[in-house]
Amino acid sequence: MAVQILDIAPMRLLVQQGHSRSYAWRLDQLQRLRKLLLAIEKPLLAALAADLGKPALEGYLEISGVRAELNLAQRELRNWMAPKPAAVPYVHLPAQAWVQPEPLGCVLVLGPWNYPFMLLFKPLVAALAAGNTAVLKPSEQTAQVAALLAEAVANHFDPSVVALVQGGASTAQELLQLPFDHIFFTGGAKIGRQVMLAAATQLIPVTLELGGKNPCIVLDDANLEITARRIAWGKFFNAGQTCVAPDYVLATAGIRKPLEEAIKAAVESFFGSDPSLSASYGRLVNQAQFDRLEALLEGTQLLSGGKRDRKTLYFAPTLVSAELSQPIMQEEIFGPLLPFLEVADLASAIALVNKGEHPLAIYLFSQNREAQELLLNSSQSGGVVLNDVVLQAAFSTLPFGGVGASGMGRGHGRHGFETFSNLRSILKRGFQLDLPFRYPPYGNRLSWLRRFLD
């Protein structure tokens, strides 16, 4: 669907006229989405492999992530939609007050290329559950996935409910000129700022799921083998192209060298001595990403890996020793490069993290409860995981999002439903009691009012 012929007025009108408010309408849209999932599973796995070299298991986790979100939404929809009573101060009785979740209208979802299905359709689940219509814009970097999804959406949804628009940056810019009622963007901070700026001209609310440099702090008391496996898995899943992946490791002196060796061993156990031959290891999305990552290696000390092939977009799992001043520590890596830095203790690690912008996630490996409490009380991030990585993003029961430069707003489960809802405050009173005290002239009521209300 070309942007030039996209008219979202009917999509907004459908909501404004109340057609999307009923439980039946919303459930019908979610059931259509479930049928879409069943119809595209096999071709979607093939498209993900073509665009990103994704192993089938990693591709299936995109599908299962959307299915889990869908299952929760269908199970909890009546409860989420139900009005929630609010207390009424006794001075205003008799009265009733409640909060009524209502649809916003027509929303725009701008998806990324690293998880081109899951991170486009998870927000769609929430948007439809909340009674909205939606326009989807998948990333042009994953062209085969985008083409498949365009056909699937057209086959399963009325175009006045869900529309999918393909195109590049200019298409996104055109979409941002339309009067949407909410914009949900997942991607990098640079484009996120552009989205927010465009939305500001029309006072459109935004949710930004960005990223950042997620530190992985490892203390001497961590279980070495398990820590190494979990870091290696989280870092090199999807060839490191995950917004919540560990970005760098801060390790204390007693565990740094053993940890490096243990992660090397974990990588080999996962992918063999030559990961380019492994069916379990993915590829970079394009040559621009390849060139960017190659430049980040400059000045670092190679510890393992480093092999790469620009033609096939293969970039091996790579461990390096780095300094804070080097380019690799100045931006989100978003690829299979893992820098190590040594810190004296947890306080030093926290101080280093706090000097930068708030990350999307902080990972701490330590069995010490006091250390865990210190991190929680002395840092800011979108999320924290103690003794594991990445899994917080898979929980529909946890709100997902960033803080500061790593994003704003929350998605997943009920939190996503509320993001796409207007939580309307409603107060109802009768005519039985109408005290004259509230009306002018006020006379000398101020002193009495202070005693009564304070």
C-alpha positions in Angstrom: 0.0 0.0 0.0 1.5 3.3 -1.1 1.5 6.1 1.5 0.2 8.6 -1.1 -3.1 6.8 -1.3 -3.3 5.9 2.4 -6.2 7.7 4.0 -6.4 7.1 7.8 -9.6 9.1 8.2 -11.9 6.0 7.8 -9.7 4.1 10.3 -10.0 6.9 12.8 -13.8 7.2 12.1 -14.3 3.5 12.8 -13.0 4.1 16.3 -14.7 7.4 16.9 -18.1 6.0 16.0 -17.7 3.3 18.6 -17.5 0.2 16.4 -14.3 -1.0 18.0 -15.3 -0.7 21.6 -17.1 -4.0 22.1 -15.4 -7.1 23.4 -16.7 -9.0 20.4 -15.0 -6.7 17.9 -11.7 -6.8 19.7 -11.8 -10.6 20.1 -12.6 -11.0 16.4 -9.5 -9.0 15.5 -7.3 -11.0 17.8 -8.7 -14.2 16.3 -7.9 -12.9 12.8 -4.3 -12.3 14.0 -4.2 -15.9 15.3 -5.2 -17.2 11.9 -2.5 -15.1 10.3 0.1 -16.6 12.6 -0.9 -20.1 11.6 -0.9 -19.2 7.9 2.5 -17.7 7.7 4.6 -19.8 10.1 6.6 -21.8 7.5 7.1 -19.0 4.9 8.0 -16.5 7.7 10.8 -18.8 9.0 12.1 -19.0 5.4 11.9 -15.2 5.0 13.7 -14.6 8.3 16.5 -17.0 7.2 16.8 -15.1 3.9 16.9 -11.7 5.4 18.9 -12.3 8.5 20.3 -15.9 8.3 18.2 -16.7 11.3 18.2 -20.3 12.4 14.7 -21.8 12.4 14.6 -22.0 16.2 15.4 -18.3 16.6 12.8 -17.5 14.0 10.2 -19.6 15.7 10.9 -17.6 19.0 9.7 -14.5 17.2 6.4 -16.3 16.3 6.0 -17.8 19.8 6.7 -14.4 21.4 3.7 -12.9 19.5 1.6 -16.0 20.2 2.3 -15.6 24.0 1.3 -12.0 23.8 -1.9 -13.0 22.0 -2.8 -15.8 24.4 -2.5 -13.4 27.4 -4.5 -10.7 25.6 -7.4 -13.1 24.7 -7.4 -14.6 28.2 -7.4 -11.2 30.1 -9.3 -9.0 27.6 -12.5 -8.8 29.6 -10.6 -7.9 32.7 -8.5 -5.3 31.0 -11.5 -3.7 29.4 -13.6 -3.6 32.6 -14.1 -0.2 34.3 -12.0 0.1 37.5 -13.6 1.8 40.5 -11.9 4.7 42.1 -12.4 5.9 45.7 -14.5 9.1 46.2 -13.5 11.5 49.0 -16.2 11.6 51.6 -16.7 15.3 51.1 -18.0 14.6 47.6 -20.4 11.9 48.4 -22.8 10.7 47.2 -20.9 10.0 43.9 -19.3 7.2 41.9 -15.9 7.3 40.2 -14.2 4.9 37.9 -11.5 4.6 35.2 -12.7 3.4 31.8 -10.0 2.2 29.3 -11.0 3.5 25.8 -9.4 3.2 22.4 -7.2 6.0 21.2 -8.0 5.8 17.5 -5.7 4.9 14.7 -2.1 4.2 15.7 1.2 3.8 13.8 3.6 1.0 14.6 7.1 1.5 13.2 9.0 -1.8 13.4 12.8 -2.6 13.4 14.8 -5.0 11.3 16.4 -7.2 14.0 13.1 -8.9 15.0 11.0 -7.8 12.1 8.0 -9.8 12.9 7.8 -10.0 16.7 8.6 -6.3 17.3 6.0 -5.2 14.8 3.2 -7.6 15.8 3.5 -7.6 19.6 2.5 -3.9 19.6 -0.3 -4.8 17.2 -1.7 -7.3 19.7 -1.9 -4.6 22.3 -3.3 -2.0 19.9 -6.1 -4.3 18.7 -6.9 -5.5 22.3 -7.3 -1.8 23.2 -9.8 -1.3 20.4 -7.7 0.7 18.0 -7.1 0.5 14.3 -3.4 0.3 13.2 -1.0 1.1 10.4 2.1 -1.0 10.3 5.4 0.0 8.8 8.0 -2.9 8.7 11.7 -2.2 8.1 12.8 -2.1 4.5 16.1 -3.8 5.6 14.2 -7.1 5.9 12.5 -7.0 2.5 11.3 -10.6 2.3 9.7 -10.5 5.7 8.0 -7.1 4.8 6.6 -8.5 1.6 5.2 -11.6 3.3 3.6 -9.6 6.1 2.0 -7.2 3.6 0.3 -10.0 1.8 -0.7 -11.7 5.1 -2.2 -8.5 6.6 -4.2 -7.9 3.4 -5.6 -11.4 3.5 -6.6 -11.4 7.1 -7.7 -7.9 8.0 -10.1 -5.4 6.7 -8.0 -2.4 5.4 -10.0 -0.1 7.6 -8.7 -2.0 10.6 -5.1 -2.9 9.9 -3.0 -1.6 7.0 0.6 -2.3 6.2 2.8 0.1 4.3 6.2 -0.9 2.8 9.0 1.5 2.0 12.1 3.2 3.3 12.9 6.4 5.2 10.9 8.7 2.9 7.9 6.5 3.5 8.3 6.7 7.2 8.6 10.5 7.0 5.3 10.6 5.0 3.6 8.5 7.5 4.7 10.7 10.3 2.9 13.6 8.7 -0.5 11.9 9.2 -2.7 12.6 12.2 -2.2 9.3 14.1 -3.5 9.0 17.7 -0.3 7.3 18.9 3.0 6.3 17.5 4.9 3.2 18.7 8.5 3.1 17.5 11.2 0.4 18.0 14.7 1.2 16.8 17.8 3.3 17.5 18.0 6.5 19.4 18.9 8.7 16.4 15.7 7.8 14.5 13.7 7.8 17.7 14.5 11.5 18.1 13.3 12.2 14.6 10.1 10.3 15.3 9.5 12.2 18.5 10.2 15.6 16.8 7.7 14.8 14.0 5.1 13.7 16.5 5.6 16.8 18.6 4.4 19.1 15.7 1.0 17.4 16.0 1.1 16.6 19.7 0.9 12.9 19.0 1.9 10.8 22.0 4.8 8.3 21.4 6.2 5.2 22.8 9.9 4.8 22.0 11.6 1.4 22.5 15.3 2.2 21.9 18.4 0.5 23.3 21.7 1.5 24.7 24.8 0.1 26.1 23.6 -2.6 28.4 26.3 -3.5 31.0 27.0 -7.0 32.2 28.6 -6.8 35.6 30.3 -10.0 36.9 31.6 -10.3 40.5 34.1 -12.8 41.8 31.4 -14.9 43.5 29.4 -15.6 40.3 29.1 -19.2 39.1 31.7 -19.1 36.4 30.4 -21.8 34.0 26.7 -20.8 34.1 27.5 -17.1 33.9 29.7 -17.7 30.8 27.0 -19.7 29.1 24.3 -17.2 29.8 26.3 -14.2 28.6 27.4 -16.0 25.5 23.9 -17.1 24.6 22.4 -13.6 25.2 25.2 -11.8 23.4 25.4 -13.9 20.3 21.7 -14.8 19.8 20.6 -13.3 16.5 24.3 -12.5 15.8 24.2 -9.9 18.6 21.5 -7.9 17.0 19.2 -7.6 20.0 18.4 -4.4 21.9 18.6 -6.1 25.3 21.8 -8.1 24.6 24.8 -7.5 26.9 26.7 -4.7 25.3 29.9 -5.0 27.3 31.3 -6.8 30.4 32.6 -5.2 33.6 34.4 -7.9 35.5 36.4 -7.8 38.8 40.0 -8.8 38.7 39.5 -12.2 40.2 37.1 -13.4 37.6 37.9 -11.5 34.4 40.5 -13.8 32.8 38.6 -17.0 33.8 35.4 -15.5 32.5 37.0 -14.7 29.2 38.2 -18.3 28.8 34.8 -19.7 29.9 32.9 -17.6 27.4 35.3 -18.7 24.6 34.6 -22.3 25.6 30.9 -21.6 25.7 31.0 -20.1 22.2 32.8 -23.1 20.8 30.3 -25.5 22.5 27.4 -23.6 20.9 28.8 -23.0 17.4 31.8 -25.3 17.0 35.3 -24.2 16.1 34.1 -22.4 13.0 30.7 -20.7 13.7 30.4 -19.8 9.9 29.5 -23.5 9.4 27.0 -23.6 12.3 23.3 -23.8 11.5 22.7 -22.2 14.9 24.5 -18.9 14.1 22.9 -16.0 12.2 24.2 -13.3 9.9 24.2 -9.5 9.9 21.4 -7.7 8.2 23.4 -5.8 5.6 26.9 -4.5 4.5 26.4 -1.1 6.2 26.1 -2.9 9.6 29.1 -5.0 8.7 31.2 -2.0 7.9 30.1 -0.2 11.1 31.0 -3.2 13.3 34.3 -3.6 11.6 35.2 0.0 12.3 34.4 -0.5 16.0 37.1 -3.1 16.2 39.8 -0.5 15.6 42.1 0.0 18.5 40.8 -3.0 20.5 42.8 -6.0 21.6 41.4 -9.2 20.0 40.8 -12.0 22.5 38.9 -14.4 20.3 37.0 -14.6 17.0 37.3 -11.6 14.7 36.8 -13.6 11.5 34.4 -12.1 9.0 33.2 -12.1 5.4 31.5 -9.0 4.0 30.1 -10.9 1.1 28.1 -13.4 3.2 27.6 -10.9 6.1 29.2 -13.4 8.5 30.8 -11.9 11.6 32.2 -14.3 14.1 31.4 -14.1 17.8 34.2 -11.8 18.9 35.7 -11.0 22.3 37.9 -8.0 22.8 39.7 -6.0 25.5 38.7 -2.3 25.3 39.1 1.0 26.9 36.4 3.5 27.7 37.8 6.1 25.3 37.6 3.7 22.3 34.8 3.9 19.7 33.4 0.5 20.7 32.5 2.0 24.1 30.9 5.2 22.7 27.9 3.7 21.0 25.6 0.7 21.2 27.4 -2.2 19.5 24.3 -4.1 18.2 26.4 -7.0 16.9 28.5 -9.9 17.9 31.4 -7.9 19.5 31.8 -8.3 23.3 34.3 -5.9 25.0 35.7 -6.6 28.4 36.8 -4.0 30.9 38.1 -4.6 34.4 36.7 -2.9 37.5 37.9 -2.8 41.1 34.5 -3.6 42.6 30.7 -3.3 42.2 30.7 0.4 43.3 33.3 1.2 40.6 31.2 -0.6 38.0 28.0 1.2 39.0 29.9 4.6 38.9 31.1 3.8 35.4 27.6 2.9 34.2 26.1 6.0 35.8 28.4 8.2 33.9 26.7 7.2 30.7 23.1 7.4 29.6 20.5 5.1 31.2 20.7 1.6 29.6 17.7 -0.5 28.6 19.0 -3.3 30.9 21.6 -3.9 33.5 22.8 -7.5 34.2 24.5 -8.4 37.4 26.0 -11.8 38.1 26.6 -12.3 41.9 25.1 -14.4 44.6 25.6 -11.7 47.2 22.3 -10.2 48.2 23.9 -6.9 49.4 25.5 -6.5 46.0 22.2 -7.0 44.3 20.5 -4.5 46.6 23.3 -2.0 46.0 22.8 -2.2 42.2 19.1 -1.8 42.5 19.3 1.2 44.8 22.2 2.9 43.0 21.4 2.7 39.3 18.7 3.5 36.7 17.7 1.4 33.7 14.7 0.1 31.9 15.1 -3.3 33.6 17.5 -5.3 35.7 18.2 -9.1 35.6 20.1 -10.8 38.4 22.2 -13.8 37.3 20.8 -14.0 33.7 20.4 -11.9 30.6 17.7 -11.0 28.0 14.9 -13.1 29.5 13.1 -10.1 30.9 12.0 -9.2 27.4 10.2 -12.5 27.0 7.9 -11.9 30.0 4.5 -10.5 29.0 3.8 -10.0 32.7 6.7 -7.5 33.0 6.5 -4.0 31.5 9.1 -3.6 28.8 10.7 -0.3 27.9 13.6 2.1 28.7 14.2 5.2 30.7 15.9 8.4 29.4 17.9 7.7 26.3 16.9 4.1 26.2 13.2 4.9 25.6 9.9 6.0 27.0 6.6 4.3 27.6 6.0 0.6 28.2 4.8 -2.4 26.2 3.9 -6.1 26.8 0.7 -7.5 28.3 -1.5 -5.2 30.3 1.1 -2.5 30.1 0.9 -2.5 26.3 -2.9 -2.5 26.5 -2.8 0.6 28.7 -0.2 2.3 26.4 -2.8 2.1 23.6 -5.7 3.1 25.7 -7.1 6.4 27.0 -7.6 5.7 30.7 -10.7 8.0 30.9 -11.6 9.3 34.4 -15.3 9.3 35.0 -17.2 10.9 37.9 -21.0 10.5 38.4 -23.1 12.4 40.9 -26.8 12.7 41.4 -29.0 15.6 42.4 -29.9 14.4 45.9 -27.5 16.7 47.8 -26.2 20.1 46.7 -24.6 21.9 49.6 -24.5 25.7 49.2 -21.1 25.8 51.0 -19.3 25.4 47.6 -20.8 28.4 45.9 -20.0 32.1 46.2 -20.1 34.4 48.0 -17.3 32.7 50.1 -17.4 35.0 53.1 -15.2 33.8 55.9 -15.2 30.1 54.9 -11.4 29.8 54.2 -10.4 29.1 57.8 -13.2 26.6 58.3 -12.3 24.9 54.9 -8.6 24.5 56.0 -9.7 22.7 59.2 -12.1 20.6 57.3 -9.9 19.5 54.4 -6.3 19.5 55.8 
